[in-house]
């Protein structure tokens, strides 16, 4: 398992948390959102070439949030 943390702007409520976690699950990754620190902790199987950091970032940004740092 590979672990990364992304700093994400625009999250403010539990609906935001569910939206991001659902988007990551659709890719096969597990995400844990920390609203207080505006971060998303992500775990994924890095042997699965279909999952990349760029695709994870894109999944979050396609839901209307902005990834400002990895």
CHARMM internal coordinates of N, CA and C (Angstrom, degrees):
IC EDIT
DIST 1 N 1 CA 1.4562
DIST 1 CA 1 C 1.5268
ANGL 1 N 1 CA 1 C 109.39
DIST 1 C 2 N 1.2931
ANGL 1 CA 1 C 2 N 114.22
DIHE 1 N 1 CA 1 C 2 N 139.31
DIST 2 N 2 CA 1.4570
ANGL 1 C 2 N 2 CA 121.34
DIHE 1 CA 1 C 2 N 2 CA 177.23
DIST 2 CA 2 C 1.5255
ANGL 2 N 2 CA 2 C 107.65
DIHE 1 C 2 N 2 CA 2 C -107.97
DIST 2 C 3 N 1.3242
ANGL 2 CA 2 C 3 N 116.61
DIHE 2 N 2 CA 2 C 3 N 140.38
DIST 3 N 3 CA 1.4650
ANGL 2 C 3 N 3 CA 121.23
DIHE 2 CA 2 C 3 N 3 CA -179.47
DIST 3 CA 3 C 1.5217
ANGL 3 N 3 CA 3 C 109.73
DIHE 2 C 3 N 3 CA 3 C -121.70
DIST 3 C 4 N 1.3270
ANGL 3 CA 3 C 4 N 115.68
DIHE 3 N 3 CA 3 C 4 N 133.99
DIST 4 N 4 CA 1.4601
ANGL 3 C 4 N 4 CA 121.31
DIHE 3 CA 3 C 4 N 4 CA 173.99
DIST 4 CA 4 C 1.5254
ANGL 4 N 4 CA 4 C 108.73
DIHE 3 C 4 N 4 CA 4 C -138.75
DIST 4 C 5 N 1.3146
ANGL 4 CA 4 C 5 N 115.03
DIHE 4 N 4 CA 4 C 5 N 160.38
DIST 5 N 5 CA 1.4603
ANGL 4 C 5 N 5 CA 121.32
DIHE 4 CA 4 C 5 N 5 CA 174.89
DIST 5 CA 5 C 1.5198
ANGL 5 N 5 CA 5 C 108.10
DIHE 4 C 5 N 5 CA 5 C -125.01
DIST 5 C 6 N 1.3127
ANGL 5 CA 5 C 6 N 115.97
DIHE 5 N 5 CA 5 C 6 N 133.24
DIST 6 N 6 CA 1.4592
ANGL 5 C 6 N 6 CA 122.02
DIHE 5 CA 5 C 6 N 6 CA 176.33
DIST 6 CA 6 C 1.5196
ANGL 6 N 6 CA 6 C 108.70
DIHE 5 C 6 N 6 CA 6 C -117.13
DIST 6 C 7 N 1.3198
ANGL 6 CA 6 C 7 N 116.08
DIHE 6 N 6 CA 6 C 7 N 138.15
DIST 7 N 7 CA 1.4604
ANGL 6 C 7 N 7 CA 122.08
DIHE 6 CA 6 C 7 N 7 CA 173.70
DIST 7 CA 7 C 1.5290
ANGL 7 N 7 CA 7 C 106.40
DIHE 6 C 7 N 7 CA 7 C -92.01
DIST 7 C 8 N 1.3392
ANGL 7 CA 7 C 8 N 115.18
DIHE 7 N 7 CA 7 C 8 N 125.42
DIST 8 N 8 CA 1.4617
ANGL 7 C 8 N 8 CA 120.62
DIHE 7 CA 7 C 8 N 8 CA -171.38
DIST 8 CA 8 C 1.5281
ANGL 8 N 8 CA 8 C 110.03
DIHE 7 C 8 N 8 CA 8 C -126.83
DIST 8 C 9 N 1.3233
ANGL 8 CA 8 C 9 N 115.89
DIHE 8 N 8 CA 8 C 9 N 128.91
DIST 9 N 9 CA 1.4636
ANGL 8 C 9 N 9 CA 122.27
DIHE 8 CA 8 C 9 N 9 CA 176.15
DIST 9 CA 9 C 1.5265
ANGL 9 N 9 CA 9 C 109.57
DIHE 8 C 9 N 9 CA 9 C -94.18
DIST 9 C 10 N 1.3293
ANGL 9 CA 9 C 10 N 115.57
DIHE 9 N 9 CA 9 C 10 N 149.04
DIST 10 N 10 CA 1.4536
ANGL 9 C 10 N 10 CA 121.32
DIHE 9 CA 9 C 10 N 10 CA 174.03
DIST 10 CA 10 C 1.5186
ANGL 10 N 10 CA 10 C 114.87
DIHE 9 C 10 N 10 CA 10 C 101.55
DIST 10 C 11 N 1.3292
ANGL 10 CA 10 C 11 N 117.36
DIHE 10 N 10 CA 10 C 11 N -1.76
DIST 11 N 11 CA 1.4703
ANGL 10 C 11 N 11 CA 120.29
DIHE 10 CA 10 C 11 N 11 CA 178.76
DIST 11 CA 11 C 1.5198
ANGL 11 N 11 CA 11 C 108.67
DIHE 10 C 11 N 11 CA 11 C -87.64
DIST 11 C 12 N 1.3530
ANGL 11 CA 11 C 12 N 116.07
DIHE 11 N 11 CA 11 C 12 N 133.50
DIST 12 N 12 CA 1.4623
ANGL 11 C 12 N 12 CA 117.54
DIHE 11 CA 11 C 12 N 12 CA -178.38
DIST 12 CA 12 C 1.5236
ANGL 12 N 12 CA 12 C 114.66
DIHE 11 C 12 N 12 CA 12 C -143.11
DIST 12 C 13 N 1.3399
ANGL 12 CA 12 C 13 N 117.68
DIHE 12 N 12 CA 12 C 13 N -8.75
DIST 13 N 13 CA 1.4673
ANGL 12 C 13 N 13 CA 118.62
DIHE 12 CA 12 C 13 N 13 CA -173.73
DIST 13 CA 13 C 1.5265
ANGL 13 N 13 CA 13 C 111.18
DIHE 12 C 13 N 13 CA 13 C -152.61
DIST 13 C 14 N 1.3275
ANGL 13 CA 13 C 14 N 114.97
DIHE 13 N 13 CA 13 C 14 N 176.96
DIST 14 N 14 CA 1.4621
ANGL 13 C 14 N 14 CA 120.12
DIHE 13 CA 13 C 14 N 14 CA 179.96
DIST 14 CA 14 C 1.5254
ANGL 14 N 14 CA 14 C 112.39
DIHE 13 C 14 N 14 CA 14 C -65.82
DIST 14 C 15 N 1.3203
ANGL 14 CA 14 C 15 N 117.22
DIHE 14 N 14 CA 14 C 15 N -28.71
DIST 15 N 15 CA 1.4660
ANGL 14 C 15 N 15 CA 119.53
DIHE 14 CA 14 C 15 N 15 CA 176.19
DIST 15 CA 15 C 1.5333
ANGL 15 N 15 CA 15 C 109.96
DIHE 14 C 15 N 15 CA 15 C -64.07
DIST 15 C 16 N 1.3237
ANGL 15 CA 15 C 16 N 117.01
DIHE 15 N 15 CA 15 C 16 N -39.68
DIST 16 N 16 CA 1.4663
ANGL 15 C 16 N 16 CA 121.52
DIHE 15 CA 15 C 16 N 16 CA 176.57
DIST 16 CA 16 C 1.5273
ANGL 16 N 16 CA 16 C 110.13
DIHE 15 C 16 N 16 CA 16 C -60.77
DIST 16 C 17 N 1.3231
ANGL 16 CA 16 C 17 N 115.84
DIHE 16 N 16 CA 16 C 17 N -43.14
DIST 17 N 17 CA 1.4646
ANGL 16 C 17 N 17 CA 121.39
DIHE 16 CA 16 C 17 N 17 CA 179.22
DIST 17 CA 17 C 1.5268
ANGL 17 N 17 CA 17 C 109.82
DIHE 16 C 17 N 17 CA 17 C -58.72
DIST 17 C 18 N 1.3155
ANGL 17 CA 17 C 18 N 117.05
DIHE 17 N 17 CA 17 C 18 N -50.87
DIST 18 N 18 CA 1.4703
ANGL 17 C 18 N 18 CA 121.20
DIHE 17 CA 17 C 18 N 18 CA -178.52
DIST 18 CA 18 C 1.5279
ANGL 18 N 18 CA 18 C 111.45
DIHE 17 C 18 N 18 CA 18 C -63.06
DIST 18 C 19 N 1.3187
ANGL 18 CA 18 C 19 N 116.88
DIHE 18 N 18 CA 18 C 19 N -38.32
DIST 19 N 19 CA 1.4613
ANGL 18 C 19 N 19 CA 121.07
DIHE 18 CA 18 C 19 N 19 CA -179.55
DIST 19 CA 19 C 1.5210
ANGL 19 N 19 CA 19 C 110.78
DIHE 18 C 19 N 19 CA 19 C -63.02
DIST 19 C 20 N 1.3265
ANGL 19 CA 19 C 20 N 116.80
DIHE 19 N 19 CA 19 C 20 N -46.96
DIST 20 N 20 CA 1.4629
ANGL 19 C 20 N 20 CA 120.82
DIHE 19 CA 19 C 20 N 20 CA -179.20
DIST 20 CA 20 C 1.5222
ANGL 20 N 20 CA 20 C 110.90
DIHE 19 C 20 N 20 CA 20 C -68.02
DIST 20 C 21 N 1.3213
ANGL 20 CA 20 C 21 N 117.45
DIHE 20 N 20 CA 20 C 21 N -46.30
DIST 21 N 21 CA 1.4636
ANGL 20 C 21 N 21 CA 120.39
DIHE 20 CA 20 C 21 N 21 CA -179.32
DIST 21 CA 21 C 1.5259
ANGL 21 N 21 CA 21 C 110.94
DIHE 20 C 21 N 21 CA 21 C -61.33
DIST 21 C 22 N 1.3151
ANGL 21 CA 21 C 22 N 117.73
DIHE 21 N 21 CA 21 C 22 N -38.97
DIST 22 N 22 CA 1.4620
ANGL 21 C 22 N 22 CA 121.82
DIHE 21 CA 21 C 22 N 22 CA 178.27
DIST 22 CA 22 C 1.5286
ANGL 22 N 22 CA 22 C 111.30
DIHE 21 C 22 N 22 CA 22 C -65.55
DIST 22 C 23 N 1.3248
ANGL 22 CA 22 C 23 N 117.11
DIHE 22 N 22 CA 22 C 23 N -42.73
DIST 23 N 23 CA 1.4652
ANGL 22 C 23 N 23 CA 121.10
DIHE 22 CA 22 C 23 N 23 CA 179.35
DIST 23 CA 23 C 1.5265
ANGL 23 N 23 CA 23 C 110.73
DIHE 22 C 23 N 23 CA 23 C -61.50
DIST 23 C 24 N 1.3253
ANGL 23 CA 23 C 24 N 116.75
DIHE 23 N 23 CA 23 C 24 N -40.09
DIST 24 N 24 CA 1.4614
ANGL 23 C 24 N 24 CA 120.46
DIHE 23 CA 23 C 24 N 24 CA 179.61
DIST 24 CA 24 C 1.5270
ANGL 24 N 24 CA 24 C 111.14
DIHE 23 C 24 N 24 CA 24 C -70.49
DIST 24 C 25 N 1.3209
ANGL 24 CA 24 C 25 N 116.87
DIHE 24 N 24 CA 24 C 25 N -38.91
DIST 25 N 25 CA 1.4688
ANGL 24 C 25 N 25 CA 120.71
DIHE 24 CA 24 C 25 N 25 CA 178.84
DIST 25 CA 25 C 1.5241
ANGL 25 N 25 CA 25 C 111.09
DIHE 24 C 25 N 25 CA 25 C -62.05
DIST 25 C 26 N 1.3131
ANGL 25 CA 25 C 26 N 117.20
DIHE 25 N 25 CA 25 C 26 N -34.52
DIST 26 N 26 CA 1.4645
ANGL 25 C 26 N 26 CA 120.53
DIHE 25 CA 25 C 26 N 26 CA 179.16
DIST 26 CA 26 C 1.5218
ANGL 26 N 26 CA 26 C 111.37
DIHE 25 C 26 N 26 CA 26 C -63.33
DIST 26 C 27 N 1.3282
ANGL 26 CA 26 C 27 N 117.06
DIHE 26 N 26 CA 26 C 27 N -25.53
DIST 27 N 27 CA 1.4630
ANGL 26 C 27 N 27 CA 121.25
DIHE 26 CA 26 C 27 N 27 CA 176.81
DIST 27 CA 27 C 1.5248
ANGL 27 N 27 CA 27 C 112.15
DIHE 26 C 27 N 27 CA 27 C -87.86
DIST 27 C 28 N 1.3206
ANGL 27 CA 27 C 28 N 117.08
DIHE 27 N 27 CA 27 C 28 N -12.24
DIST 28 N 28 CA 1.4567
ANGL 27 C 28 N 28 CA 120.86
DIHE 27 CA 27 C 28 N 28 CA -177.29
DIST 28 CA 28 C 1.5132
ANGL 28 N 28 CA 28 C 113.35
DIHE 27 C 28 N 28 CA 28 C 97.09
DIST 28 C 29 N 1.3319
ANGL 28 CA 28 C 29 N 116.67
DIHE 28 N 28 CA 28 C 29 N 17.24
DIST 29 N 29 CA 1.4647
ANGL 28 C 29 N 29 CA 122.02
DIHE 28 CA 28 C 29 N 29 CA 179.21
DIST 29 CA 29 C 1.5237
ANGL 29 N 29 CA 29 C 109.45
DIHE 28 C 29 N 29 CA 29 C -110.73
DIST 29 C 30 N 1.3202
ANGL 29 CA 29 C 30 N 115.40
DIHE 29 N 29 CA 29 C 30 N 158.00
DIST 30 N 30 CA 1.4625
ANGL 29 C 30 N 30 CA 120.72
DIHE 29 CA 29 C 30 N 30 CA 176.10
DIST 30 CA 30 C 1.5220
ANGL 30 N 30 CA 30 C 107.94
DIHE 29 C 30 N 30 CA 30 C -110.00
DIST 30 C 31 N 1.3249
ANGL 30 CA 30 C 31 N 116.71
DIHE 30 N 30 CA 30 C 31 N 128.84
DIST 31 N 31 CA 1.4517
ANGL 30 C 31 N 31 CA 121.05
DIHE 30 CA 30 C 31 N 31 CA 179.52
DIST 31 CA 31 C 1.5116
ANGL 31 N 31 CA 31 C 111.73
DIHE 30 C 31 N 31 CA 31 C -121.22
DIST 31 C 32 N 1.3240
ANGL 31 CA 31 C 32 N 115.50
DIHE 31 N 31 CA 31 C 32 N 143.30
DIST 32 N 32 CA 1.4658
ANGL 31 C 32 N 32 CA 121.77
DIHE 31 CA 31 C 32 N 32 CA 174.44
DIST 32 CA 32 C 1.5228
ANGL 32 N 32 CA 32 C 106.58
DIHE 31 C 32 N 32 CA 32 C -126.17
DIST 32 C 33 N 1.3161
ANGL 32 CA 32 C 33 N 115.86
DIHE 32 N 32 CA 32 C 33 N 117.20
DIST 33 N 33 CA 1.4591
ANGL 32 C 33 N 33 CA 121.82
DIHE 32 CA 32 C 33 N 33 CA -175.77
DIST 33 CA 33 C 1.5229
ANGL 33 N 33 CA 33 C 109.75
DIHE 32 C 33 N 33 CA 33 C -92.15
DIST 33 C 34 N 1.3276
ANGL 33 CA 33 C 34 N 115.55
DIHE 33 N 33 CA 33 C 34 N 135.14
DIST 34 N 34 CA 1.4662
ANGL 33 C 34 N 34 CA 122.95
DIHE 33 CA 33 C 34 N 34 CA 175.46
DIST 34 CA 34 C 1.5270
ANGL 34 N 34 CA 34 C 106.91
DIHE 33 C 34 N 34 CA 34 C -116.61
DIST 34 C 35 N 1.3381
ANGL 34 CA 34 C 35 N 116.53
DIHE 34 N 34 CA 34 C 35 N 97.50
DIST 35 N 35 CA 1.4675
ANGL 34 C 35 N 35 CA 120.68
DIHE 34 CA 34 C 35 N 35 CA -177.23
DIST 35 CA 35 C 1.5223
ANGL 35 N 35 CA 35 C 112.26
DIHE 34 C 35 N 35 CA 35 C -62.12
DIST 35 C 36 N 1.3238
ANGL 35 CA 35 C 36 N 117.36
DIHE 35 N 35 CA 35 C 36 N -38.22
DIST 36 N 36 CA 1.4634
ANGL 35 C 36 N 36 CA 121.13
DIHE 35 CA 35 C 36 N 36 CA -176.84
DIST 36 CA 36 C 1.5264
ANGL 36 N 36 CA 36 C 111.89
DIHE 35 C 36 N 36 CA 36 C -61.66
DIST 36 C 37 N 1.3269
ANGL 36 CA 36 C 37 N 116.90
DIHE 36 N 36 CA 36 C 37 N -34.83
DIST 37 N 37 CA 1.4663
ANGL 36 C 37 N 37 CA 120.79
DIHE 36 CA 36 C 37 N 37 CA -178.12
DIST 37 CA 37 C 1.5257
ANGL 37 N 37 CA 37 C 112.65
DIHE 36 C 37 N 37 CA 37 C -105.90
DIST 37 C 38 N 1.3425
ANGL 37 CA 37 C 38 N 116.20
DIHE 37 N 37 CA 37 C 38 N 6.03
DIST 38 N 38 CA 1.4664
ANGL 37 C 38 N 38 CA 122.00
DIHE 37 CA 37 C 38 N 38 CA 179.87
DIST 38 CA 38 C 1.5253
ANGL 38 N 38 CA 38 C 111.62
DIHE 37 C 38 N 38 CA 38 C 52.27
DIST 38 C 39 N 1.3366
ANGL 38 CA 38 C 39 N 115.31
DIHE 38 N 38 CA 38 C 39 N 43.50
DIST 39 N 39 CA 1.4574
ANGL 38 C 39 N 39 CA 119.31
DIHE 38 CA 38 C 39 N 39 CA -177.38
DIST 39 CA 39 C 1.5241
ANGL 39 N 39 CA 39 C 111.29
DIHE 38 C 39 N 39 CA 39 C -128.42
DIST 39 C 40 N 1.3245
ANGL 39 CA 39 C 40 N 113.60
DIHE 39 N 39 CA 39 C 40 N 157.25
DIST 40 N 40 CA 1.4570
ANGL 39 C 40 N 40 CA 121.42
DIHE 39 CA 39 C 40 N 40 CA 175.08
DIST 40 CA 40 C 1.5221
ANGL 40 N 40 CA 40 C 106.89
DIHE 39 C 40 N 40 CA 40 C -127.58
DIST 40 C 41 N 1.3215
ANGL 40 CA 40 C 41 N 116.32
DIHE 40 N 40 CA 40 C 41 N 119.73
DIST 41 N 41 CA 1.4589
ANGL 40 C 41 N 41 CA 122.65
DIHE 40 CA 40 C 41 N 41 CA 177.91
DIST 41 CA 41 C 1.5260
ANGL 41 N 41 CA 41 C 106.61
DIHE 40 C 41 N 41 CA 41 C -95.48
DIST 41 C 42 N 1.3243
ANGL 41 CA 41 C 42 N 115.89
DIHE 41 N 41 CA 41 C 42 N 122.20
DIST 42 N 42 CA 1.4624
ANGL 41 C 42 N 42 CA 121.00
DIHE 41 CA 41 C 42 N 42 CA -172.58
DIST 42 CA 42 C 1.5233
ANGL 42 N 42 CA 42 C 110.20
DIHE 41 C 42 N 42 CA 42 C -121.27
DIST 42 C 43 N 1.3344
ANGL 42 CA 42 C 43 N 115.28
DIHE 42 N 42 CA 42 C 43 N 136.08
DIST 43 N 43 CA 1.4596
ANGL 42 C 43 N 43 CA 122.15
DIHE 42 CA 42 C 43 N 43 CA 172.76
DIST 43 CA 43 C 1.5212
ANGL 43 N 43 CA 43 C 107.93
DIHE 42 C 43 N 43 CA 43 C -120.69
DIST 43 C 44 N 1.3423
ANGL 43 CA 43 C 44 N 115.51
DIHE 43 N 43 CA 43 C 44 N 135.08
DIST 44 N 44 CA 1.4613
ANGL 43 C 44 N 44 CA 119.52
DIHE 43 CA 43 C 44 N 44 CA 177.05
DIST 44 CA 44 C 1.5201
ANGL 44 N 44 CA 44 C 110.00
DIHE 43 C 44 N 44 CA 44 C -152.90
DIST 44 C 45 N 1.3144
ANGL 44 CA 44 C 45 N 115.15
DIHE 44 N 44 CA 44 C 45 N 158.89
DIST 45 N 45 CA 1.4589
ANGL 44 C 45 N 45 CA 122.20
DIHE 44 CA 44 C 45 N 45 CA 179.67
DIST 45 CA 45 C 1.5234
ANGL 45 N 45 CA 45 C 107.94
DIHE 44 C 45 N 45 CA 45 C -80.35
DIST 45 C 46 N 1.3343
ANGL 45 CA 45 C 46 N 116.95
DIHE 45 N 45 CA 45 C 46 N 107.88
DIST 46 N 46 CA 1.4648
ANGL 45 C 46 N 46 CA 119.14
DIHE 45 CA 45 C 46 N 46 CA -176.06
DIST 46 CA 46 C 1.5285
ANGL 46 N 46 CA 46 C 112.57
DIHE 45 C 46 N 46 CA 46 C -75.94
DIST 46 C 47 N 1.3319
ANGL 46 CA 46 C 47 N 118.23
DIHE 46 N 46 CA 46 C 47 N -3.65
DIST 47 N 47 CA 1.4671
ANGL 46 C 47 N 47 CA 119.63
DIHE 46 CA 46 C 47 N 47 CA 173.05
DIST 47 CA 47 C 1.5307
ANGL 47 N 47 CA 47 C 110.41
DIHE 46 C 47 N 47 CA 47 C -80.91
DIST 47 C 48 N 1.3237
ANGL 47 CA 47 C 48 N 116.82
DIHE 47 N 47 CA 47 C 48 N -14.07
DIST 48 N 48 CA 1.4619
ANGL 47 C 48 N 48 CA 122.12
DIHE 47 CA 47 C 48 N 48 CA 175.67
DIST 48 CA 48 C 1.5262
ANGL 48 N 48 CA 48 C 107.62
DIHE 47 C 48 N 48 CA 48 C -84.41
DIST 48 C 49 N 1.3249
ANGL 48 CA 48 C 49 N 116.26
DIHE 48 N 48 CA 48 C 49 N 103.35
DIST 49 N 49 CA 1.4654
ANGL 48 C 49 N 49 CA 120.40
DIHE 48 CA 48 C 49 N 49 CA -175.09
DIST 49 CA 49 C 1.5270
ANGL 49 N 49 CA 49 C 113.05
DIHE 48 C 49 N 49 CA 49 C -68.64
DIST 49 C 50 N 1.3314
ANGL 49 CA 49 C 50 N 117.50
DIHE 49 N 49 CA 49 C 50 N -10.91
DIST 50 N 50 CA 1.4675
ANGL 49 C 50 N 50 CA 120.40
DIHE 49 CA 49 C 50 N 50 CA 177.80
DIST 50 CA 50 C 1.5254
ANGL 50 N 50 CA 50 C 111.45
DIHE 49 C 50 N 50 CA 50 C -74.66
DIST 50 C 51 N 1.3332
ANGL 50 CA 50 C 51 N 117.35
DIHE 50 N 50 CA 50 C 51 N -17.35
DIST 51 N 51 CA 1.4627
ANGL 50 C 51 N 51 CA 121.13
DIHE 50 CA 50 C 51 N 51 CA -179.39
DIST 51 CA 51 C 1.5260
ANGL 51 N 51 CA 51 C 108.73
DIHE 50 C 51 N 51 CA 51 C -106.10
DIST 51 C 52 N 1.3218
ANGL 51 CA 51 C 52 N 115.99
DIHE 51 N 51 CA 51 C 52 N 118.49
DIST 52 N 52 CA 1.4629
ANGL 51 C 52 N 52 CA 121.72
DIHE 51 CA 51 C 52 N 52 CA 175.54
DIST 52 CA 52 C 1.5252
ANGL 52 N 52 CA 52 C 108.78
DIHE 51 C 52 N 52 CA 52 C -128.53
DIST 52 C 53 N 1.3180
ANGL 52 CA 52 C 53 N 116.16
DIHE 52 N 52 CA 52 C 53 N 163.69
DIST 53 N 53 CA 1.4650
ANGL 52 C 53 N 53 CA 119.34
DIHE 52 CA 52 C 53 N 53 CA 177.24
DIST 53 CA 53 C 1.5194
ANGL 53 N 53 CA 53 C 110.54
DIHE 52 C 53 N 53 CA 53 C -60.77
DIST 53 C 54 N 1.3145
ANGL 53 CA 53 C 54 N 116.90
DIHE 53 N 53 CA 53 C 54 N -37.56
DIST 54 N 54 CA 1.4665
ANGL 53 C 54 N 54 CA 119.92
DIHE 53 CA 53 C 54 N 54 CA 178.92
DIST 54 CA 54 C 1.5277
ANGL 54 N 54 CA 54 C 111.49
DIHE 53 C 54 N 54 CA 54 C -63.61
DIST 54 C 55 N 1.3369
ANGL 54 CA 54 C 55 N 117.13
DIHE 54 N 54 CA 54 C 55 N -39.66
DIST 55 N 55 CA 1.4661
ANGL 54 C 55 N 55 CA 119.95
DIHE 54 CA 54 C 55 N 55 CA 179.45
DIST 55 CA 55 C 1.5227
ANGL 55 N 55 CA 55 C 111.09
DIHE 54 C 55 N 55 CA 55 C -70.06
DIST 55 C 56 N 1.3300
ANGL 55 CA 55 C 56 N 117.14
DIHE 55 N 55 CA 55 C 56 N -35.97
DIST 56 N 56 CA 1.4623
ANGL 55 C 56 N 56 CA 120.41
DIHE 55 CA 55 C 56 N 56 CA 176.54
DIST 56 CA 56 C 1.5281
ANGL 56 N 56 CA 56 C 110.05
DIHE 55 C 56 N 56 CA 56 C -64.25
DIST 56 C 57 N 1.3260
ANGL 56 CA 56 C 57 N 115.63
DIHE 56 N 56 CA 56 C 57 N -45.41
DIST 57 N 57 CA 1.4709
ANGL 56 C 57 N 57 CA 120.79
DIHE 56 CA 56 C 57 N 57 CA 178.33
DIST 57 CA 57 C 1.5282
ANGL 57 N 57 CA 57 C 110.29
DIHE 56 C 57 N 57 CA 57 C -61.11
DIST 57 C 58 N 1.3110
ANGL 57 CA 57 C 58 N 116.07
DIHE 57 N 57 CA 57 C 58 N -44.66
DIST 58 N 58 CA 1.4651
ANGL 57 C 58 N 58 CA 120.91
DIHE 57 CA 57 C 58 N 58 CA -179.85
DIST 58 CA 58 C 1.5275
ANGL 58 N 58 CA 58 C 111.41
DIHE 57 C 58 N 58 CA 58 C -62.06
DIST 58 C 59 N 1.3310
ANGL 58 CA 58 C 59 N 117.34
DIHE 58 N 58 CA 58 C 59 N -40.10
DIST 59 N 59 CA 1.4704
ANGL 58 C 59 N 59 CA 121.08
DIHE 58 CA 58 C 59 N 59 CA 179.65
DIST 59 CA 59 C 1.5236
ANGL 59 N 59 CA 59 C 110.95
DIHE 58 C 59 N 59 CA 59 C -61.17
DIST 59 C 60 N 1.3316
ANGL 59 CA 59 C 60 N 116.64
DIHE 59 N 59 CA 59 C 60 N -40.37
DIST 60 N 60 CA 1.4679
ANGL 59 C 60 N 60 CA 121.19
DIHE 59 CA 59 C 60 N 60 CA 178.91
DIST 60 CA 60 C 1.5262
ANGL 60 N 60 CA 60 C 110.41
DIHE 59 C 60 N 60 CA 60 C -69.69
DIST 60 C 61 N 1.3254
ANGL 60 CA 60 C 61 N 116.43
DIHE 60 N 60 CA 60 C 61 N -45.63
DIST 61 N 61 CA 1.4631
ANGL 60 C 61 N 61 CA 120.17
DIHE 60 CA 60 C 61 N 61 CA -177.60
DIST 61 CA 61 C 1.5270
ANGL 61 N 61 CA 61 C 112.08
DIHE 60 C 61 N 61 CA 61 C -68.54
DIST 61 C 62 N 1.3222
ANGL 61 CA 61 C 62 N 117.50
DIHE 61 N 61 CA 61 C 62 N -30.25
DIST 62 N 62 CA 1.4714
ANGL 61 C 62 N 62 CA 120.27
DIHE 61 CA 61 C 62 N 62 CA 177.24
DIST 62 CA 62 C 1.5217
ANGL 62 N 62 CA 62 C 112.16
DIHE 61 C 62 N 62 CA 62 C -66.97
DIST 62 C 63 N 1.3205
ANGL 62 CA 62 C 63 N 117.55
DIHE 62 N 62 CA 62 C 63 N -16.11
DIST 63 N 63 CA 1.4661
ANGL 62 C 63 N 63 CA 122.22
DIHE 62 CA 62 C 63 N 63 CA 177.33
DIST 63 CA 63 C 1.5286
ANGL 63 N 63 CA 63 C 111.86
DIHE 62 C 63 N 63 CA 63 C -93.04
DIST 63 C 64 N 1.3445
ANGL 63 CA 63 C 64 N 117.37
DIHE 63 N 63 CA 63 C 64 N 3.84
DIST 64 N 64 CA 1.4570
ANGL 63 C 64 N 64 CA 120.80
DIHE 63 CA 63 C 64 N 64 CA 174.43
DIST 64 CA 64 C 1.5173
ANGL 64 N 64 CA 64 C 115.65
DIHE 63 C 64 N 64 CA 64 C 100.15
DIST 64 C 65 N 1.3244
ANGL 64 CA 64 C 65 N 117.29
DIHE 64 N 64 CA 64 C 65 N 9.70
DIST 65 N 65 CA 1.4621
ANGL 64 C 65 N 65 CA 121.30
DIHE 64 CA 64 C 65 N 65 CA 179.32
DIST 65 CA 65 C 1.5222
ANGL 65 N 65 CA 65 C 108.98
DIHE 64 C 65 N 65 CA 65 C -105.44
DIST 65 C 66 N 1.3196
ANGL 65 CA 65 C 66 N 116.74
DIHE 65 N 65 CA 65 C 66 N 163.96
DIST 66 N 66 CA 1.4590
ANGL 65 C 66 N 66 CA 121.21
DIHE 65 CA 65 C 66 N 66 CA -179.68
DIST 66 CA 66 C 1.5215
ANGL 66 N 66 CA 66 C 109.70
DIHE 65 C 66 N 66 CA 66 C -118.29
DIST 66 C 67 N 1.3325
ANGL 66 CA 66 C 67 N 116.07
DIHE 66 N 66 CA 66 C 67 N 119.81
DIST 67 N 67 CA 1.4606
ANGL 66 C 67 N 67 CA 121.12
DIHE 66 CA 66 C 67 N 67 CA 174.11
DIST 67 CA 67 C 1.5225
ANGL 67 N 67 CA 67 C 106.52
DIHE 66 C 67 N 67 CA 67 C -83.56
DIST 67 C 68 N 1.3389
ANGL 67 CA 67 C 68 N 116.55
DIHE 67 N 67 CA 67 C 68 N 117.04
DIST 68 N 68 CA 1.4638
ANGL 67 C 68 N 68 CA 120.35
DIHE 67 CA 67 C 68 N 68 CA -175.86
DIST 68 CA 68 C 1.5214
ANGL 68 N 68 CA 68 C 112.65
DIHE 67 C 68 N 68 CA 68 C -102.56
DIST 68 C 69 N 1.3273
ANGL 68 CA 68 C 69 N 118.08
DIHE 68 N 68 CA 68 C 69 N -14.99
DIST 69 N 69 CA 1.4665
ANGL 68 C 69 N 69 CA 121.04
DIHE 68 CA 68 C 69 N 69 CA 178.56
DIST 69 CA 69 C 1.5145
ANGL 69 N 69 CA 69 C 109.61
DIHE 68 C 69 N 69 CA 69 C -161.43
DIST 69 C 70 N 1.3356
ANGL 69 CA 69 C 70 N 113.99
DIHE 69 N 69 CA 69 C 70 N 150.75
DIST 70 N 70 CA 1.4674
ANGL 69 C 70 N 70 CA 120.82
DIHE 69 CA 69 C 70 N 70 CA 174.81
DIST 70 CA 70 C 1.5036
ANGL 70 N 70 CA 70 C 109.03
DIHE 69 C 70 N 70 CA 70 C -107.47
END
COOR INIT
IC SEED 1 N 1 CA 1 C
IC BUILD
